[in-house]
Amino acid sequence: MRVYELASELKLNSKELLAALTEAGISVKSHMSALDETAVELMRKSLGQQDKAQTKPEPVSLPQPEQQQKTTPKQRVIPKEEKKPLKAEKPESSGTTVLSSSVHPKILKIRGSIVVKEFAEMIGMRPNMLITELMTHNVLASINQRIDINIAKEIAEKHGFILDHEKRAEEHKQIRSKREAELDEEEKDHPEDLIPRPPVVTFLGHVDHGKTSLLDYIRKASVAKGEHGGITQHIGAYVVDAGGQNITFLDTPGHAAFTAMRARGANLTDIAVIIIAADDGIMPQTEEAIQHAKAANVAIMIAINKIDLPTANPDRVRKQLQSIGLTPEEWGGNTICVEVSAATGEGVDHLLEMILLQAEMQELKANPNRRACGFVIESQLEAGMGPTANLLVTNGTLKVGDFVLCGENCGKIRALINDRGNKINAATPAMPVKSLGFSGVPSAGEKFQVHSNEKKARLLSQKAAESNKTESLMTPKKVSIEELLSHAQDDDKPVLNLLLRADTHGSIEAITHALKEIKSDKISLNIILSGTGNITSNDVMLASASHAVIMGFHVAREPGVDSACRREGIETYLHHVIYELIDQVRNAMVGLLMPEMQQKITGHAEIRQVFGVGKKGKAAGCMITDGFVTPKLKARVMRNGETLFEGRIESLKHFQDYASEVKDGQECGIQLASFTNFEAGDTLEFYELNEVQQIL
């Protein structure tokens, strides 16, 4: 009997039973360790008597948000001492003001930039005298120009003044705004406020190893059949009831281009279940998924799928796992391995039991009695709904009417829709929901936060937008010497301009990542615009101005786009499978490359005698030494290893008749266009030029 089975029989937590076994001197590694009959009987007697003497308290269940809001004020009373620091912070911002008239009467308070003319008036100097003094500091400035604050301070001190710049006041304002933002965040969680929450589980693995099919069986749904190409194109989140306990599953895409999306899925999860097909074994994307899970520092479980196939070999998978440092528990390691079949359902119940057991060992808890926070799983712009975002609540309770801030996007939650498409009023920890009400489409993977009022949320979103805009404008682009040289050499390099539209931010992120993997020294790819939503007439006009091609992924053309494309001569392509889009972009890049002229030598001839033809013409009497010659070929005249002439053949004769082809060992007479300087002993080389399409 294993530890977790005995714990279930004795109605104990696995950790409690492990502690009891350690106290009794019985060494066990984990909840999956096997116990002999002596240890089992000992635990049954010792812990069974304790159960009779002491009644075990019932486990804490997840209360409803309405009940928790009523009980929380009684549980948590904020002492008066905790409020004092907030009131005592005000005098700190008046440090500069105290310095004003008593100690230093000549204080110049300046706000913003310092202009030469105004500064001269303040210190009682003529502007031309101030300009002369600035020249001694290696500063050339006119009367209306601004000067550096440090130089202005030096000149002011020289004339007996102290310069007080308003930058300090701005710093105090920033400190106050930061403090207000901190006060607006949720209160710190206390141990008594935390209660158990459902685990968040992600299925990761290689393409077509059965991730979505296994989740379909668990959900009793059919997601994979509805996906184009049988591959999941987005991140989905679902809640499953497993024996009275909820488990939240994240379904991540399986295609190679969705590396970034799978990485985000690992970062949002508590337990990563790596799905490995029993017939294929560990594949490149399997190793990649394991690396994502390790980097996210989450618990890793292995589900060996497709054990119903005749070619299944689970032991080979275990050997491969051991070779990469994930030794199965059956072989003395710490990695839980469960054999399952998404087709027959074999082992699925055991997998769910192991997931709940792993979650129990992690002691996952959250506080539902606070303002909600979490992450954006996916976001999109939907017709009739506007910007929508699939959110995963990590802490607190998200309710309809809350003011949510997510980066530079904010808004009031107008509706919440659960994973089954039903409208709900609140979402508790570890619950995925679709939300309506954002001012824009937030970025996938971004953190969201509920704030106390709409005014503060909008103010912070405006600051975030201004900060992002300023950062993008002010951040200088670093260019190396190698890049400058490469740009100088690639002035004539063709460029494929691309305008990308997709249904979600996650899809844009994945497609952009895949397109950047197309490397070529002959042509460059430039994505001039990428965004969510359908293709519009404005997109067509932008593509026309920049000579771009429009690619759409899981989107449609709005009315009027087709006529605008015909009028402007713009090509638009719609795709539902990502690798088809990538292949078409690659083919378009190849199509922009000019074909290369490839030379193929067909034969050689030796000039034996030179004949006069007409008044000034000459013909070469030749013997074909190898290959063949036809009138359509080009000829190269060579003497002593040097090329004298290259051009077309004007006429080819065999004896007195025109010939279409002369082969090896035959004699012929050849006239070349614009060349008569033949000599006996010269060599003629025949070749043809073929156009060959370049490759990236």
C-alpha positions as CSV (number, residue, x, y, z in Angstrom):
1,M,0.0,0.0,0.0
2,R,1.3,3.5,-0.8
3,V,1.4,6.4,1.5
4,Y,-1.4,8.4,-0.1
5,E,-3.7,5.4,-0.1
6,L,-3.2,4.9,3.6
7,A,-3.7,8.6,4.2
8,S,-7.0,8.5,2.3
9,E,-8.1,5.4,4.4
10,L,-7.3,7.2,7.7
11,K,-8.8,10.4,6.4
12,L,-5.5,12.3,6.9
13,N,-3.4,14.7,4.9
14,S,-0.5,13.1,3.1
15,K,1.9,15.4,4.9
16,E,0.5,14.5,8.3
17,L,0.9,10.8,7.6
18,L,4.5,11.4,6.4
19,A,5.3,13.2,9.6
20,A,3.8,10.4,11.7
21,L,5.8,7.8,9.8
22,T,9.0,9.8,10.4
23,E,8.3,10.1,14.1
24,A,7.8,6.3,14.2
25,G,11.2,5.8,12.6
26,I,9.9,4.6,9.2
27,S,11.8,6.3,6.4
28,V,9.7,7.2,3.3
29,K,10.6,9.5,0.4
30,S,7.2,10.8,-0.7
31,H,3.5,10.2,-0.8
32,M,4.1,7.6,-3.6
33,S,6.3,5.4,-1.5
34,A,5.2,1.9,-0.8
35,L,4.6,0.7,2.8
36,D,5.0,-2.9,4.1
37,E,2.2,-4.5,6.2
38,T,4.0,-3.9,9.5
39,A,4.1,-0.2,8.9
40,V,0.5,-0.1,7.7
41,E,-0.8,-1.9,10.8
42,L,1.3,0.3,13.1
43,M,-0.1,3.5,11.6
44,R,-3.6,2.1,11.7
45,K,-3.3,1.3,15.4
46,S,-1.6,4.5,16.5
47,L,-3.5,7.0,14.3
48,G,-6.8,5.1,14.7
49,Q,-6.6,5.5,18.5
50,Q,-5.9,9.2,18.1
51,D,-9.0,9.5,15.9
52,K,-11.1,8.0,18.6
53,A,-9.7,10.2,21.3
54,Q,-9.7,13.4,19.2
55,T,-12.2,14.4,16.5
56,K,-10.4,15.7,13.4
57,P,-11.7,19.2,12.4
58,E,-13.5,19.4,9.1
59,P,-11.6,20.8,6.2
60,V,-12.3,24.5,5.4
61,S,-14.5,24.9,2.3
62,L,-14.5,27.8,-0.1
63,P,-17.2,30.2,1.2
64,Q,-19.2,32.4,-1.1
65,P,-17.9,36.0,-1.6
66,E,-21.0,37.5,0.0
67,Q,-20.4,35.5,3.2
68,Q,-16.7,36.3,3.4
69,Q,-17.3,40.1,3.0
70,K,-19.5,40.0,6.1
71,T,-17.1,38.1,8.3
72,T,-13.8,39.7,7.3
73,P,-14.3,43.0,9.2
74,K,-14.7,41.0,12.4
75,Q,-11.7,38.8,11.7
76,R,-9.3,41.7,10.8
77,V,-9.3,44.8,12.9
78,I,-6.7,47.4,11.9
79,P,-5.0,48.8,15.1
80,K,-4.6,52.5,15.5
81,E,-0.8,52.3,15.6
82,E,-0.8,51.1,11.9
83,K,-2.5,54.3,10.8
84,K,-0.1,56.7,12.3
85,P,2.7,56.5,9.7
86,L,0.3,57.6,7.0
87,K,-0.5,60.9,8.8
88,A,3.1,61.6,9.8
89,E,4.6,61.6,6.3
90,K,3.4,65.1,5.3
91,P,6.2,67.2,7.0
92,E,8.9,65.3,5.0
93,S,8.1,67.2,1.7
94,S,8.7,70.6,3.2
95,G,12.5,70.2,3.6
96,T,13.4,72.8,1.0
97,T,10.9,75.4,2.2
98,V,12.4,75.5,5.7
99,L,15.7,76.6,4.1
100,S,14.2,79.7,2.5
101,S,14.6,83.1,4.2
102,S,16.0,82.6,7.7
103,V,19.3,80.9,6.9
104,H,19.8,81.8,3.2
105,P,17.8,84.9,2.2
106,K,19.1,84.8,-1.4
107,I,17.2,81.7,-2.6
108,L,16.1,81.6,-6.2
109,K,13.2,79.2,-6.8
110,I,12.9,78.2,-10.4
111,R,10.4,75.9,-11.9
112,G,11.0,74.0,-15.1
113,S,13.7,75.0,-17.6
114,I,16.1,77.9,-17.1
115,V,16.3,80.6,-19.9
116,V,19.3,82.9,-20.2
117,K,17.3,86.2,-20.2
118,E,15.1,85.3,-17.2
119,F,18.1,83.9,-15.2
120,A,20.1,87.1,-15.8
121,E,17.3,89.3,-14.4
122,M,17.0,87.1,-11.3
123,I,20.7,87.4,-10.4
124,G,20.8,91.1,-11.4
125,M,23.1,90.8,-14.4
126,R,22.9,92.0,-18.0
127,P,22.1,89.2,-20.5
128,N,25.3,89.9,-22.5
129,M,27.4,89.7,-19.3
130,L,25.8,86.3,-18.4
131,I,26.4,85.0,-22.0
132,T,30.1,86.0,-21.6
133,E,30.3,84.2,-18.3
134,L,28.7,81.1,-19.8
135,M,31.4,81.1,-22.5
136,T,33.9,80.6,-19.7
137,H,32.0,77.4,-18.9
138,N,32.3,76.3,-22.6
139,V,28.6,77.0,-23.1
140,L,27.6,79.0,-26.2
141,A,24.0,80.2,-25.6
142,S,21.8,83.0,-27.0
143,I,19.5,85.2,-25.0
144,N,16.5,82.9,-25.4
145,Q,18.2,79.5,-25.0
146,R,18.0,77.2,-22.1
147,I,21.0,76.3,-19.9
148,D,21.9,73.3,-17.8
149,I,20.8,73.3,-14.2
150,N,24.2,72.4,-12.8
151,I,25.9,75.3,-14.6
152,A,23.2,77.7,-13.5
153,K,23.8,76.6,-9.9
154,E,27.5,77.4,-10.2
155,I,26.9,80.8,-11.6
156,A,24.2,81.6,-8.9
157,E,26.6,80.5,-6.1
158,K,29.3,82.7,-7.5
159,H,27.0,85.7,-7.3
160,G,25.8,84.9,-3.8
161,F,22.5,83.1,-4.6
162,I,21.2,79.6,-3.9
163,L,19.3,78.0,-6.7
164,D,16.3,75.9,-5.6
165,H,14.9,74.0,-8.6
166,E,11.4,72.7,-8.5
167,K,12.6,69.2,-9.5
168,R,12.6,68.3,-5.7
169,A,8.9,69.2,-5.5
170,E,8.3,66.9,-8.5
171,E,10.2,64.1,-6.8
172,H,8.0,64.6,-3.7
173,K,4.9,64.5,-6.0
174,Q,6.2,61.2,-7.5
175,I,6.8,59.8,-4.0
176,R,3.2,60.8,-3.0
177,S,1.7,59.3,-6.2
178,K,3.7,56.1,-5.7
179,R,2.5,56.0,-2.1
180,E,-1.1,56.6,-3.2
181,A,-0.7,53.8,-5.8
182,E,0.6,51.5,-3.0
183,L,-2.3,52.4,-0.8
184,D,-4.6,51.7,-3.7
185,E,-3.3,48.1,-4.0
186,E,-4.8,45.3,-1.9
187,E,-4.0,45.0,1.7
188,K,-1.4,42.4,2.7
189,D,-2.7,38.9,3.1
190,H,-2.7,37.5,6.6
191,P,-2.5,33.7,7.3
192,E,-6.0,33.7,8.8
193,D,-7.4,35.1,5.6
194,L,-6.0,32.4,3.3
195,I,-8.1,29.3,2.4
196,P,-7.4,26.5,-0.1
197,R,-7.9,27.2,-3.8
198,P,-8.1,24.9,-6.8
199,P,-4.8,24.1,-8.6
200,V,-4.0,25.5,-12.0
201,V,-2.7,22.7,-14.3
202,T,-1.1,23.1,-17.8
203,F,-0.8,20.3,-20.4
204,L,2.4,20.7,-22.3
205,G,4.2,18.5,-24.8
206,H,4.9,17.8,-28.5
207,V,2.5,18.2,-31.4
208,D,-0.1,15.4,-31.8
209,H,0.9,13.7,-28.6
210,G,-2.7,14.1,-27.3
211,K,-2.7,17.1,-25.0
212,T,-6.1,18.5,-26.2
213,S,-7.5,15.0,-26.8
214,L,-6.8,14.1,-23.2
215,L,-8.3,17.3,-22.0
216,D,-11.3,16.6,-24.2
217,Y,-11.9,13.3,-22.4
218,I,-11.6,15.0,-19.0
219,R,-14.0,17.8,-20.0
220,K,-16.2,15.5,-22.1
221,A,-15.9,18.0,-24.9
222,S,-14.4,18.0,-28.4
223,V,-12.0,20.9,-28.8
224,A,-9.4,19.3,-31.1
225,K,-11.9,18.4,-33.7
226,G,-12.9,22.1,-34.0
227,E,-9.3,23.3,-34.4
228,H,-8.0,23.8,-37.9
229,G,-5.5,21.1,-38.7
230,G,-6.2,19.4,-35.4
231,I,-3.8,21.8,-33.6
232,T,-4.8,24.1,-30.8
233,Q,-4.3,27.7,-32.1
234,H,-5.0,29.6,-28.8
235,I,-4.8,29.2,-25.0
236,G,-8.0,28.0,-23.4
237,A,-8.8,27.6,-19.7
238,Y,-11.3,25.2,-18.3
239,V,-12.6,24.2,-14.9
240,V,-13.1,20.5,-14.2
241,D,-14.9,18.9,-11.2
242,A,-12.8,15.9,-10.1
243,G,-14.4,14.0,-7.3
244,G,-15.9,17.1,-5.7
245,Q,-12.8,19.2,-6.1
246,N,-12.1,21.7,-8.9
247,I,-9.1,21.7,-11.1
248,T,-8.4,24.6,-13.6
249,F,-6.8,23.4,-16.8
250,L,-4.8,25.6,-19.3
251,D,-4.7,24.2,-22.8
252,T,-1.7,25.6,-24.7
253,P,-1.1,25.3,-28.4
254,G,1.0,22.5,-29.7
255,H,2.5,24.0,-32.9
256,A,6.2,24.8,-32.9
257,A,5.5,28.5,-33.5
258,F,3.7,28.9,-30.2
259,T,6.8,28.6,-28.1
260,A,6.2,32.0,-26.4
261,M,2.5,31.1,-25.7
262,R,3.6,27.7,-24.1
263,A,6.1,29.5,-22.0
264,R,3.4,31.9,-20.8
265,G,1.2,28.9,-20.0
266,A,4.0,27.5,-17.8
267,N,4.4,30.8,-15.9
268,L,0.7,30.9,-15.0
269,T,0.4,27.3,-13.7
270,D,1.0,25.4,-10.4
271,I,1.5,22.0,-11.9
272,A,2.8,21.2,-15.4
273,V,1.7,17.9,-16.9
274,I,4.0,16.8,-19.7
275,I,2.2,14.7,-22.2
276,I,4.4,12.1,-24.0
277,A,3.1,9.6,-26.6
278,A,4.1,6.1,-25.6
279,D,4.9,5.2,-29.3
280,D,7.0,8.4,-30.1
281,G,8.8,9.1,-26.9
282,I,10.4,12.4,-26.0
283,M,10.5,14.8,-29.0
284,P,12.2,18.3,-29.4
285,Q,9.1,20.2,-28.2
286,T,8.8,17.8,-25.3
287,E,12.2,18.9,-24.1
288,E,11.3,22.5,-24.7
289,A,8.1,22.2,-22.6
290,I,10.1,20.6,-19.8
291,Q,12.6,23.5,-19.9
292,H,9.7,26.0,-19.7
293,A,8.3,24.2,-16.7
294,K,11.6,24.1,-15.0
295,A,12.2,27.8,-15.7
296,A,8.8,28.7,-14.2
297,N,9.7,26.6,-11.1
298,V,6.5,24.6,-11.1
299,A,5.9,21.0,-10.2
300,I,6.3,18.6,-13.1
301,M,4.2,15.4,-13.7
302,I,4.4,13.0,-16.7
303,A,1.4,11.5,-18.5
304,I,2.4,8.7,-20.9
305,N,-0.4,8.8,-23.4
306,K,-1.5,6.4,-26.2
307,I,-0.8,3.3,-24.2
308,D,-3.6,1.6,-26.1
309,L,-1.6,1.5,-29.3
310,P,0.2,-1.7,-30.3
311,T,3.5,0.1,-30.7
312,A,3.3,1.7,-27.2
313,N,6.5,1.4,-25.1
314,P,6.1,3.2,-21.8
315,D,9.4,1.8,-20.4
316,R,11.3,3.4,-23.2
317,V,9.7,6.8,-22.2
318,R,10.8,6.3,-18.6
319,K,14.4,5.6,-19.8
320,Q,14.4,8.8,-21.8
321,L,13.0,10.7,-18.8
322,Q,15.8,9.3,-16.6
323,S,18.4,10.4,-19.1
324,I,17.2,14.1,-18.8
325,G,17.1,14.1,-15.0
326,L,13.4,13.2,-14.5
327,T,13.6,9.8,-12.8
328,P,10.2,8.2,-12.3
329,E,9.1,7.4,-8.8
330,E,8.8,3.7,-9.7
331,W,12.5,3.7,-10.4
332,G,13.4,5.6,-7.2
333,G,13.0,9.2,-8.4
334,N,10.6,12.0,-7.5
335,T,8.7,12.4,-10.9
336,I,5.2,11.1,-10.9
337,C,4.5,9.1,-14.1
338,V,0.9,8.0,-15.0
339,E,0.0,5.8,-18.0
340,V,-3.1,7.1,-19.7
341,S,-5.1,6.7,-22.9
342,A,-7.1,9.7,-24.3
343,A,-9.0,7.3,-26.6
344,T,-10.2,4.7,-24.0
345,G,-10.0,6.8,-20.8
346,E,-7.7,4.3,-19.1
347,G,-5.7,5.9,-16.3
348,V,-7.4,9.3,-16.5
349,D,-9.0,8.9,-13.0
350,H,-5.6,8.0,-11.6
351,L,-4.1,11.1,-13.3
352,L,-6.7,13.4,-11.7
353,E,-6.1,11.7,-8.3
354,M,-2.3,12.4,-8.6
355,I,-2.9,16.0,-9.6
356,L,-5.1,16.6,-6.6
357,L,-2.5,14.8,-4.4
358,Q,0.3,17.0,-5.8
359,A,-1.8,20.1,-5.2
360,E,-2.4,19.0,-1.6
361,M,1.3,18.7,-1.0
362,Q,1.8,22.2,-2.3
363,E,-0.8,23.7,0.0
364,L,-2.2,26.1,-2.5
365,K,-4.1,29.0,-0.8
366,A,-5.5,32.4,-1.7
367,N,-7.5,35.2,-0.1
368,P,-10.9,35.6,-1.7
369,N,-11.8,38.6,0.5
370,R,-9.7,41.2,-1.3
371,R,-9.6,43.1,-4.6
372,A,-8.8,40.7,-7.4
373,C,-5.6,40.4,-9.3
374,G,-4.3,38.0,-11.9
375,F,-3.1,37.6,-15.5
376,V,-4.4,37.9,-19.0
377,I,-4.5,34.5,-20.7
378,E,-5.6,35.8,-24.0
379,S,-7.2,39.0,-25.5
380,Q,-9.0,39.8,-28.6
381,L,-11.3,42.3,-30.3
382,E,-14.7,40.6,-30.9
383,A,-17.6,41.9,-33.0
384,G,-20.5,43.1,-30.9
385,M,-18.4,42.9,-27.7
386,G,-15.4,45.1,-28.3
387,P,-12.2,44.4,-26.4
388,T,-12.4,41.1,-24.5
389,A,-9.8,39.4,-22.3
390,N,-9.6,35.9,-20.9
391,L,-8.5,36.4,-17.3
392,L,-7.1,34.0,-14.7
393,V,-7.8,35.2,-11.2
394,T,-4.8,34.4,-9.0
395,N,-6.0,36.1,-5.8
396,G,-9.1,37.9,-4.6
397,T,-12.6,37.9,-6.1
398,L,-13.3,39.6,-9.4
399,K,-16.9,41.0,-9.6
400,V,-19.0,42.7,-12.2
401,G,-18.7,46.4,-11.7
402,D,-15.0,46.3,-10.5
403,F,-12.6,48.9,-12.0
404,V,-9.7,46.9,-13.5
405,L,-6.3,48.3,-14.6
406,C,-4.2,46.3,-17.0
407,G,-1.1,48.2,-18.2
408,E,-2.4,51.2,-20.2
409,N,-5.9,49.7,-20.5
410,C,-8.6,50.1,-17.9
411,G,-12.3,49.8,-17.6
412,K,-15.3,48.8,-15.6
413,I,-16.2,45.1,-15.8
414,R,-19.5,44.9,-17.7
415,A,-19.8,41.2,-17.8
416,L,-18.1,38.0,-16.8
417,I,-18.4,34.7,-18.8
418,N,-17.2,31.4,-17.5
419,D,-15.6,28.6,-19.5
420,R,-19.0,27.1,-20.3
421,G,-20.3,30.3,-21.8
422,N,-22.6,31.3,-18.9
423,K,-22.7,34.7,-17.4
424,I,-21.6,34.9,-13.7
425,N,-21.4,37.7,-11.1
426,A,-18.0,36.9,-9.5
427,A,-14.9,34.9,-10.2
428,T,-12.9,33.4,-7.2
429,P,-9.2,32.5,-7.1
430,A,-7.9,30.1,-9.8
431,M,-11.0,30.7,-11.9
432,P,-10.8,31.6,-15.6
433,V,-13.3,34.0,-17.1
434,K,-13.9,36.2,-20.1
435,S,-14.3,39.8,-19.2
436,L,-15.9,42.7,-21.1
437,G,-15.3,46.4,-20.4
438,F,-11.7,47.1,-21.2
439,S,-10.9,50.4,-23.0
440,G,-8.5,48.5,-25.3
441,V,-7.1,45.1,-26.1
442,P,-4.6,44.3,-23.3
443,S,-1.5,42.3,-24.0
444,A,-1.5,38.6,-23.4
445,G,0.4,37.6,-20.2
446,E,0.0,41.1,-18.7
447,K,-1.0,41.5,-15.0
448,F,-4.4,43.0,-14.2
449,Q,-5.4,44.7,-10.9
450,V,-8.7,45.8,-9.4
451,H,-8.6,49.4,-8.0
452,S,-10.8,51.1,-5.5
453,N,-12.3,53.7,-7.8
454,E,-12.4,54.5,-11.5
455,K,-10.7,57.9,-11.3
456,K,-7.4,56.4,-9.9
457,A,-7.5,53.5,-12.4
458,R,-7.9,55.9,-15.4
459,L,-5.2,58.2,-14.0
460,L,-2.7,55.3,-13.7
461,S,-3.6,54.0,-17.1
462,Q,-2.9,57.4,-18.6
463,K,0.4,57.6,-16.8
464,A,1.3,54.1,-18.1
465,A,0.4,55.1,-21.7
466,E,2.4,58.4,-21.5
467,S,5.4,56.5,-20.0
468,N,5.3,53.9,-22.7
469,K,5.1,56.6,-25.4
470,T,7.9,58.6,-23.9
471,E,10.1,55.5,-23.5
472,S,9.6,54.5,-27.1
473,L,10.5,58.1,-28.3
474,M,13.4,58.7,-25.9
475,T,15.1,55.3,-26.0
476,P,17.9,55.6,-28.5
477,K,18.5,52.8,-30.9
478,K,21.9,51.2,-30.5
479,V,23.6,50.6,-33.8
480,S,26.9,48.7,-34.1
481,I,29.6,49.2,-36.8
482,E,28.7,45.8,-38.2
483,E,25.1,46.8,-38.6
484,L,26.1,50.0,-40.3
485,L,28.3,48.1,-42.7
486,S,25.6,45.5,-43.4
487,H,23.1,48.3,-44.2
488,A,25.6,49.9,-46.5
489,Q,26.1,46.7,-48.4
490,D,22.4,45.8,-48.4
491,D,21.1,49.0,-50.1
492,D,19.8,47.0,-53.0
493,K,18.5,44.1,-50.9
494,P,14.8,43.6,-51.6
495,V,12.3,44.0,-48.7
496,L,8.9,42.3,-48.2
497,N,6.6,44.6,-46.3
498,L,4.0,42.8,-44.3
499,L,0.8,44.0,-42.6
500,L,-0.4,41.4,-40.1
501,R,-3.9,41.0,-38.6
502,A,-5.0,38.3,-36.2
503,D,-7.8,37.6,-33.8
504,T,-5.7,37.6,-30.6
505,H,-2.6,39.1,-29.2
506,G,-1.2,35.6,-28.5
507,S,-1.5,34.7,-32.2
508,I,0.3,37.9,-33.2
509,E,3.0,37.1,-30.8
510,A,3.4,33.5,-32.0
511,I,3.3,34.5,-35.7
512,T,5.8,37.3,-35.3
513,H,8.1,35.0,-33.4
514,A,7.9,32.4,-36.2
515,L,8.5,35.0,-39.0
516,K,11.6,36.3,-37.2
517,E,13.0,32.7,-37.5
518,I,13.1,33.1,-41.3
519,K,16.7,34.0,-41.8
520,S,18.0,35.3,-45.1
521,D,21.0,37.4,-46.3
522,K,19.3,38.0,-49.7
523,I,16.0,39.6,-48.6
524,S,14.6,41.1,-45.4
525,L,11.1,41.0,-43.9
526,N,9.5,44.1,-42.4
527,I,6.3,43.9,-40.4
528,I,5.0,47.5,-40.8
529,L,1.9,46.9,-38.7
530,S,0.4,44.1,-36.5
531,G,-2.8,44.2,-34.6
532,T,-6.0,42.4,-33.7
533,G,-9.3,42.7,-35.5
534,N,-10.6,42.3,-39.0
535,I,-8.9,43.8,-42.1
536,T,-10.2,47.3,-42.8
537,S,-10.0,49.8,-45.6
538,N,-7.4,51.8,-43.7
539,D,-5.2,48.7,-43.7
540,V,-5.5,48.6,-47.5
541,M,-4.5,52.2,-47.8
542,L,-1.5,51.8,-45.5
543,A,-0.4,48.7,-47.5
544,S,-0.8,50.6,-50.8
545,A,1.4,53.5,-49.5
546,S,4.1,51.1,-48.2
547,H,3.8,48.4,-51.0
548,A,2.9,45.8,-48.4
549,V,1.1,42.4,-48.5
550,I,-1.8,41.9,-46.0
551,M,-1.9,38.6,-44.1
552,G,-4.9,37.7,-41.9
553,F,-5.1,34.9,-39.3
554,H,-8.5,33.8,-38.0
555,V,-10.0,37.2,-39.2
556,A,-12.2,38.4,-42.0
557,R,-12.3,41.3,-44.5
558,E,-14.7,44.1,-43.5
559,P,-17.1,45.4,-46.2
560,G,-15.4,47.5,-48.8
561,V,-12.0,45.9,-48.4
562,D,-12.3,43.7,-51.5
563,S,-13.1,46.7,-53.8
564,A,-10.3,48.8,-52.2
565,C,-7.8,45.9,-52.8
566,R,-8.8,45.7,-56.5
567,R,-8.6,49.5,-56.8
568,E,-5.2,49.7,-55.1
569,G,-3.8,46.5,-56.4
570,I,-3.2,45.0,-52.9
571,E,-3.0,41.3,-52.2
572,T,-4.7,40.0,-49.0
573,Y,-4.5,36.4,-47.8
574,L,-6.5,34.8,-45.0
575,H,-5.3,31.7,-43.1
576,H,-6.6,29.5,-40.3
577,V,-3.5,27.3,-39.8
578,I,-0.3,29.1,-38.8
579,Y,2.2,27.0,-40.7
580,E,0.3,27.7,-43.9
581,L,0.7,31.4,-43.3
582,I,4.4,31.1,-42.5
583,D,4.9,29.0,-45.7
584,Q,3.2,31.6,-47.9
585,V,5.3,34.4,-46.4
586,R,8.4,32.4,-47.1
587,N,7.3,31.7,-50.7
588,A,6.5,35.4,-51.2
589,M,10.1,36.3,-50.0
590,V,11.5,33.8,-52.5
591,G,9.3,35.2,-55.3
592,L,10.9,38.7,-54.8
593,L,14.4,37.4,-55.4
594,M,15.6,37.7,-59.0
595,P,16.4,34.3,-60.5
596,E,20.1,33.5,-60.9
597,M,21.6,32.8,-64.4
598,Q,23.4,29.4,-64.2
599,Q,25.9,28.4,-66.9
600,K,26.0,24.8,-68.2
601,I,28.9,23.8,-70.5
602,T,27.7,21.4,-73.2
603,G,30.9,20.7,-75.2
604,H,34.3,21.8,-76.7
605,A,35.7,22.1,-80.2
606,E,39.2,22.6,-81.7
607,I,39.7,25.0,-84.6
608,R,41.6,23.2,-87.4
609,Q,41.3,25.7,-90.2
610,V,40.0,29.3,-90.9
611,F,37.9,30.0,-94.0
612,G,36.9,33.3,-95.6
613,V,33.2,33.8,-96.1
614,G,32.0,36.7,-98.2
615,K,33.9,40.0,-98.3
616,K,35.0,40.3,-94.6
617,G,33.5,37.3,-92.9
618,K,35.4,34.3,-91.6
619,A,34.3,30.8,-90.5
620,A,36.1,28.3,-88.3
621,G,36.5,24.8,-89.4
622,C,36.2,22.8,-86.1
623,M,36.4,19.3,-84.8
624,I,34.1,18.6,-81.8
625,T,36.3,17.1,-79.1
626,D,33.6,16.4,-76.5
627,G,29.9,17.0,-75.9
628,F,27.8,18.7,-78.6
629,V,26.9,22.1,-80.1
630,T,23.6,23.6,-81.4
631,P,22.9,27.0,-83.0
632,K,21.0,28.1,-79.8
633,L,24.1,27.8,-77.6
634,K,26.7,30.5,-76.8
635,A,30.4,30.1,-77.6
636,R,33.5,31.2,-75.8
637,V,36.8,31.6,-77.9
638,M,39.9,30.6,-75.8
639,R,43.5,31.0,-76.8
640,N,46.4,29.9,-74.5
641,G,43.9,29.7,-71.6
642,E,42.6,33.2,-72.0
643,T,39.1,34.1,-73.2
644,L,39.1,36.3,-76.3
645,F,35.4,36.5,-77.0
646,E,31.9,35.4,-75.7
647,G,28.8,35.6,-77.8
648,R,26.2,33.8,-79.8
649,I,26.6,31.4,-82.7
650,E,25.5,33.0,-86.0
651,S,25.5,29.8,-88.1
652,L,26.4,26.1,-87.7
653,K,27.1,23.9,-90.8
654,H,28.0,20.3,-91.3
655,F,29.8,20.2,-94.6
656,Q,27.5,22.4,-96.9
657,D,24.3,22.0,-95.0
658,Y,23.0,23.9,-91.9
659,A,22.9,21.6,-88.9
660,S,20.7,21.6,-85.8
661,E,23.3,19.7,-83.8
662,V,26.8,18.4,-84.2
663,K,28.1,15.8,-81.8
664,D,31.4,14.6,-80.5
665,G,33.9,13.4,-83.2
666,Q,32.2,15.3,-86.1
667,E,33.5,18.2,-88.1
668,C,31.6,21.5,-88.6
669,G,31.9,25.1,-89.7
670,I,31.0,27.8,-87.2
671,Q,30.5,31.6,-87.6
672,L,30.2,33.8,-84.5
673,A,28.4,37.1,-84.3
674,S,30.9,40.1,-84.3
675,F,34.1,38.0,-84.2
676,T,36.4,37.0,-87.1
677,N,39.9,36.8,-85.4
678,F,40.1,33.0,-85.5
679,E,43.4,31.2,-85.5
680,A,44.1,27.5,-86.0
681,G,44.6,25.8,-82.6
682,D,42.0,28.0,-80.7
683,T,39.5,26.3,-78.5
684,L,35.7,26.9,-78.6
685,E,33.7,26.2,-75.5
686,F,29.9,25.9,-75.9
687,Y,27.5,26.7,-73.0
688,E,23.9,27.6,-72.2
689,L,22.4,29.9,-69.6
690,N,19.5,28.8,-67.5
691,E,17.4,30.8,-65.0
692,V,17.4,29.2,-61.5
693,Q,15.2,30.5,-58.7
694,Q,17.1,31.5,-55.6
695,I,16.5,30.1,-52.2
696,L,16.5,32.0,-48.9
